[in-house]
Amino acid sequence: MVGGFVPGARVVKAFNHLPVNLLPEPMASGGKRVLFYSGDDASAKEDVRKLIDRTGAFPIDLGSLDVGAPLASLPFGPLAGISLIKT
């Protein structure tokens, strides 16, 4: 895992389950584009949630890295590449 390369790192997985060309478009089809995030550090996850909010997207916490990361990992995670819209 990435966190193992940098002792003490606070790792949050976010912004990488959608094609990059969709990230500048947080509003779509009358709602907010959903961005998933996951991590093991509550404070770091809160920082990322706020960052996602500021982009205009809708943040959804998928839980810890061992649960959430596989759900949104490209190319085979069941949520990877799916552009969901929160209306």
Backbone hydrogen bonds, N-H to C=O, Kabsch-Sander energy under -0.5 kcal/mol:
donor,donor_aa,acceptor,acceptor_aa,energy
4,G,1,M,-1.3
5,F,2,V,-2.0
6,V,2,V,-0.5
6,V,3,G,-0.8
9,A,6,V,-2.3
11,V,9,A,-0.7
13,K,38,S,-2.9
14,A,12,V,-0.6
15,F,36,F,-0.7
22,L,19,P,-2.1
23,L,19,P,-0.6
23,L,20,V,-0.8
25,E,22,L,-1.7
28,A,31,G,-2.6
31,G,28,A,-1.8
32,K,86,K,-2.6
33,R,26,P,-3.9
34,V,84,L,-2.8
35,L,58,F,-2.4
37,Y,60,I,-1.9
38,S,13,K,-1.8
39,G,63,G,-2.2
40,D,11,V,-0.8
42,A,40,D,-0.6
45,K,41,D,-2.5
46,E,42,A,-2.0
47,D,43,S,-1.9
48,V,44,A,-2.1
49,R,45,K,-2.7
50,K,46,E,-2.3
51,L,47,D,-1.9
52,I,48,V,-2.7
53,D,49,R,-2.5
54,R,50,K,-2.4
55,T,51,L,-1.2
55,T,52,I,-0.6
56,G,52,I,-0.6
56,G,53,D,-1.5
57,A,52,I,-1.3
58,F,33,R,-2.9
60,I,35,L,-2.1
62,L,37,Y,-3.2
62,L,60,I,-0.6
67,V,64,S,-0.7
68,G,64,S,-3.4
69,A,65,L,-1.3
71,L,67,V,-0.8
72,A,68,G,-1.4
73,S,69,A,-0.6
77,G,73,S,-3.0
79,L,71,L,-3.0
80,A,71,L,-0.6
80,A,77,G,-1.2
81,G,17,H,-3.7
82,I,79,L,-1.4
83,S,81,G,-0.6
84,L,82,I,-1.1
86,K,32,K,-3.5
87,T,85,I,-0.7
